[in-house]
């Protein structure tokens, strides 16, 4: 899983700001890598007012048998982001409707703390 962050924070609906512009995971089927995802989004991201550089941050998760743990973490991060900031990250145009079993694999409070306090600033 990875997060694309900008050098400048972006304003979201609830008057909260975050540097997170995109939350994603590497797709096994298409073989798309974070850099390919970034290259598709780069023109829009770098044309944002005041945006001079972006960074890709990898989040590593320990694999579990028969569970796509990266997808679970991506869904949890997207839902937590929307709960806190009022919308999806700028380049995520949709996300999961609700939690399924993400809470069984991650401490959602801790995940939110990392997402908001470390990755968004």
C-alpha positions in Angstrom: 0.0 0.0 0.0 1.2 3.5 -0.6 0.2 7.2 -0.1 1.0 10.1 -2.5 1.6 13.3 -0.5 2.2 16.8 -1.7 4.6 19.4 -0.3 1.6 21.6 0.5 -1.6 20.6 2.4 -4.9 20.5 0.6 -8.1 21.9 2.2 -11.0 19.4 2.6 -14.7 20.1 3.3 -14.6 20.3 7.1 -11.9 23.0 7.1 -9.2 20.4 7.8 -6.0 20.2 5.8 -4.0 17.2 4.7 -0.9 16.6 2.5 -2.4 13.2 1.4 -3.5 13.4 -2.2 -4.0 9.7 -3.0 -4.3 6.4 -1.1 -3.8 3.2 -3.1 -2.4 -0.3 -3.3 -0.3 -2.1 -5.9 -2.6 -4.2 -8.0 -1.5 -7.8 -8.4 -3.6 -8.4 -11.5 -2.6 -5.4 -13.5 0.9 -5.2 -12.1 0.6 -1.4 -11.7 3.2 0.1 -9.5 2.9 3.3 -7.5 5.2 5.2 -9.9 2.8 4.3 -12.8 -0.1 5.5 -10.8 1.7 8.7 -10.0 2.6 9.3 -13.6 -1.1 9.2 -14.6 -1.9 11.7 -11.8 1.2 13.9 -12.0 -0.2 16.6 -14.4 -3.2 17.2 -12.2 -1.3 17.0 -8.9 1.6 19.3 -10.0 -0.9 21.9 -11.4 -2.5 22.3 -8.0 -1.9 25.8 -6.6 1.4 25.9 -4.8 2.3 22.2 -5.4 6.0 21.9 -6.3 6.7 18.3 -5.4 5.1 15.1 -4.3 6.3 12.0 -2.5 5.3 8.4 -2.5 5.3 6.7 0.9 5.0 3.0 1.2 3.2 1.4 4.0 4.2 -2.2 4.6 1.8 -4.7 6.1 2.5 -8.3 7.2 0.8 -10.7 4.9 -2.0 -12.9 6.1 -3.1 -16.2 4.6 -6.0 -15.9 2.2 -6.6 -12.3 3.0 -5.6 -9.3 0.8 -4.3 -7.4 3.7 -3.2 -4.4 1.5 -6.8 -4.0 0.3 -8.1 -4.2 3.9 -5.6 -1.5 4.9 -6.4 0.7 1.9 -10.2 0.5 2.7 -9.6 1.3 6.3 -7.4 4.3 5.5 -9.9 5.6 2.9 -12.8 5.3 5.3 -10.9 6.8 8.2 -9.7 9.7 6.0 -13.3 10.4 4.8 -14.5 10.3 8.4 -11.9 12.8 9.6 -11.6 15.2 6.6 -15.1 14.9 5.1 -14.2 13.6 1.7 -11.9 11.2 -0.1 -8.4 12.2 -0.9 -8.2 14.5 -3.9 -7.2 11.8 -6.4 -9.4 9.1 -4.9 -12.7 9.5 -6.7 -14.5 6.8 -4.8 -13.9 4.3 -2.0 -15.7 1.6 0.0 -19.2 2.4 1.3 -18.6 1.0 4.8 -16.3 -1.1 7.0 -16.4 -4.8 6.5 -13.9 -6.7 8.7 -11.0 -4.2 8.7 -11.2 -3.8 12.5 -10.3 -7.5 12.9 -7.0 -6.9 11.2 -6.0 -3.4 12.3 -6.5 -1.2 15.4 -8.6 1.5 13.6 -7.9 4.1 16.3 -4.2 3.6 15.9 -4.5 3.6 12.1 -6.4 6.9 12.2 -3.8 8.4 14.5 -1.0 7.5 12.0 -3.1 8.7 9.0 -4.0 12.1 10.6 -1.0 12.9 12.9 1.9 11.5 10.8 1.0 11.2 7.1 -1.3 14.3 6.8 1.1 16.8 8.2 
